Amino acid sequence: MNPAKTILITGCSSGIGLCCARGLRERGYRVFATARRPKDVESLRAEGFESFRLDLADSASIHQAADGVLEATGGQLYALFNNGAYGQAGALEDLSREALREQFETNLFGTHELTNRVIPAMRRQGYGRIVQNSSLLGFVALAYRGAYNASKYALEGLSDTLRLELAGSGVYVSLIEPGPILSRFRDNSLATYRKHVDSERSVHRDKYLATEERLQKPGAAVPFTLGPEAVLKKLILALEAKRPKARYYVTFPTYLFRGLKRILPDPALDWVLRRI
Ligand SMILES: NC(=O)c1ccc[n+]([C@@H]2O[C@H](COP(=O)([O-])OP(=O)(O)OC[C@H]3O[C@@H](n4cnc5c(N)ncnc54)[C@H](OP(=O)(O)O)[C@@H]3O)[C@@H](O)[C@H]2O)c1
């Protein structure tokens, strides 16, 4: 097995992670497809993947999975795709410290811990790719998405710094910036919204009706939604380009808002974002 073709992916139970695991395997990669629930690890193994349980909110499982992968590859790993995450919906004034902490435990701290676990192997071998699945909401804000926004903005900052610190090591860091993608993302958001938001007692009660409708809508909830293969395409570029870019944009809204953010002053951009 060519060590340059090994990749560890988080959050492979559904959506983008599962699609990328399958797509990269077809392309000849040795894919370590991880998931946080044992039943999903079983399904991934039944599909023929090498799979470990990896819950980003649980340090022990991060260490066990990373060690398991490195043991299986003789200590080498070409790439890490930090994909696993969820979106905590709800107005910021309705979200407790605990809700925000949980969001960061998974989307940022677990991702950071896993990354740090594999960097020494990448530095030793003198090459590697770290690809972060961020979001359009990693660089523009939307109302009722504050916890998720904050976690993805933080991931952007962390990745930009990491890129500077790894310069010259042969290890490249890229961010993928998807807009709306078909996956189980909204079902999972609905569950954490119900867990943490008391909509009946909120000043935002009326707005929450729209949030609940959006999260329960089957199929694409907004225009310009793409399938997860659109992310796979950009992931392949980040993995295989000789000099990968710092950022790969996916979906029309992402390109649009990247442009608007560059040209509009904050009040004008806020005016647009308040209408979404
Ligand atoms: N869908 C979109 O519109 C969109 C847009 C921009 C960015 N993204 C990003 O794309 C990535 C993948 O999301 P998706 O759209 O494919 O949604 P998804 O279908 O909900 O997949 C998310 C994956 O992350 C996993 N995950 C959640 N909490 C985890 C934890 N504590 N430890 C490990 N894994 C965990 C989920 O596992 P469980 O099944 O166990 O919950 C699932 O496998 C995320 O980083 C998301 O922020 C998505």
The ligand as an SDF file (V2000), in Angstrom:
LIG
                    3D

 48 52  0  0  0  0  0  0  0  0999 V2000
  -24.7620   20.2800    4.9690 N   0  0  0  0  0  0  0  0  0  0  0  0
  -24.4230   21.5430    4.8230 C   0  0  0  0  0  0  0  0  0  0  0  0
  -25.2150   22.3580    4.2940 O   0  0  0  0  0  0  0  0  0  0  0  0
  -23.0620   22.0220    5.2380 C   0  0  0  0  0  0  0  0  0  0  0  0
  -22.6810   23.3170    4.8470 C   0  0  0  0  0  0  0  0  0  0  0  0
  -21.4370   23.7870    5.2290 C   0  0  0  0  0  0  0  0  0  0  0  0
  -20.5820   22.9840    5.9780 C   0  0  0  0  0  0  0  0  0  0  0  0
  -20.9850   21.7370    6.3520 N   0  0  0  0  0  0  0  0  0  0  0  0
  -20.0340   20.9370    7.1620 C   0  0  0  0  0  0  0  0  0  0  0  0
  -19.8930   19.6700    6.5850 O   0  0  0  0  0  0  0  0  0  0  0  0
  -19.4900   18.7360    7.5940 C   0  0  0  0  0  0  0  0  0  0  0  0
  -20.3070   17.4660    7.4550 C   0  0  0  0  0  0  0  0  0  0  0  0
  -21.6670   17.7290    7.6690 O   0  0  0  0  0  0  0  0  0  0  0  0
  -22.8200   17.0800    6.7810 P   0  0  0  0  0  0  0  0  0  0  0  0
  -23.4450   18.1660    6.0120 O   0  0  0  0  0  0  0  0  0  0  0  0
  -22.3260   15.8810    6.0790 O   0  0  0  0  0  0  0  0  0  0  0  0
  -23.8770   16.7190    7.9380 O   0  0  0  0  0  0  0  0  0  0  0  0
  -24.2690   15.3140    8.6180 P   0  0  0  0  0  0  0  0  0  0  0  0
  -24.8810   14.4210    7.6050 O   0  0  0  0  0  0  0  0  0  0  0  0
  -25.0370   15.7010    9.8310 O   0  0  0  0  0  0  0  0  0  0  0  0
  -22.8590   14.7120    9.0240 O   0  0  0  0  0  0  0  0  0  0  0  0
  -22.1420   15.1950   10.1270 C   0  0  0  0  0  0  0  0  0  0  0  0
  -21.2360   14.1160   10.6310 C   0  0  0  0  0  0  0  0  0  0  0  0
  -20.5280   14.6240   11.7770 O   0  0  0  0  0  0  0  0  0  0  0  0
  -20.6830   13.6740   12.7920 C   0  0  0  0  0  0  0  0  0  0  0  0
  -20.5310   14.1940   14.1520 N   0  0  0  0  0  0  0  0  0  0  0  0
  -21.3750   14.9970   14.8600 C   0  0  0  0  0  0  0  0  0  0  0  0
  -20.9130   15.1300   16.1070 N   0  0  0  0  0  0  0  0  0  0  0  0
  -19.7690   14.3940   16.1860 C   0  0  0  0  0  0  0  0  0  0  0  0
  -18.8460   14.0980   17.2050 C   0  0  0  0  0  0  0  0  0  0  0  0
  -18.9890   14.5650   18.4640 N   0  0  0  0  0  0  0  0  0  0  0  0
  -17.7880   13.2960   16.9310 N   0  0  0  0  0  0  0  0  0  0  0  0
  -17.6170   12.7880   15.6960 C   0  0  0  0  0  0  0  0  0  0  0  0
  -18.4640   12.9940   14.6880 N   0  0  0  0  0  0  0  0  0  0  0  0
  -19.5250   13.8000   14.9400 C   0  0  0  0  0  0  0  0  0  0  0  0
  -22.0530   13.0670   12.5910 C   0  0  0  0  0  0  0  0  0  0  0  0
  -22.1680   11.8560   13.3200 O   0  0  0  0  0  0  0  0  0  0  0  0
  -23.5840   11.3590   13.9650 P   0  0  0  0  0  0  0  0  0  0  0  0
  -24.3360   10.7100   12.8400 O   0  0  0  0  0  0  0  0  0  0  0  0
  -23.1520   10.3930   15.0100 O   0  0  0  0  0  0  0  0  0  0  0  0
  -24.2790   12.5650   14.5160 O   0  0  0  0  0  0  0  0  0  0  0  0
  -22.0100   12.8770   11.0870 C   0  0  0  0  0  0  0  0  0  0  0  0
  -21.2700   11.7280   10.7590 O   0  0  0  0  0  0  0  0  0  0  0  0
  -19.6300   19.4770    8.9100 C   0  0  0  0  0  0  0  0  0  0  0  0
  -18.3650   19.9370    9.3060 O   0  0  0  0  0  0  0  0  0  0  0  0
  -20.5110   20.6520    8.5650 C   0  0  0  0  0  0  0  0  0  0  0  0
  -20.2920   21.7370    9.4240 O   0  0  0  0  0  0  0  0  0  0  0  0
  -22.1980   21.2430    6.0010 C   0  0  0  0  0  0  0  0  0  0  0  0
  1  2  1  0
  2  3  2  0
  2  4  1  0
  4  5  1  0
  4 48  2  0
  5  6  2  0
  6  7  1  0
  7  8  2  0
  8  9  1  0
  8 48  1  0
  9 10  1  0
  9 46  1  0
 10 11  1  0
 11 12  1  0
 11 44  1  0
 12 13  1  0
 13 14  1  0
 14 15  2  0
 14 16  1  0
 14 17  1  0
 17 18  1  0
 18 19  2  0
 18 20  1  0
 18 21  1  0
 21 22  1  0
 22 23  1  0
 23 24  1  0
 23 42  1  0
 24 25  1  0
 25 26  1  0
 25 36  1  0
 26 27  1  0
 26 35  1  0
 27 28  2  0
 28 29  1  0
 29 30  1  0
 29 35  2  0
 30 31  1  0
 30 32  2  0
 32 33  1  0
 33 34  2  0
 34 35  1  0
 36 37  1  0
 36 42  1  0
 37 38  1  0
 38 39  2  0
 38 40  1  0
 38 41  1  0
 42 43  1  0
 44 45  1  0
 44 46  1  0
 46 47  1  0
M  CHG  2   8   1  16  -1
M  END
$$$$
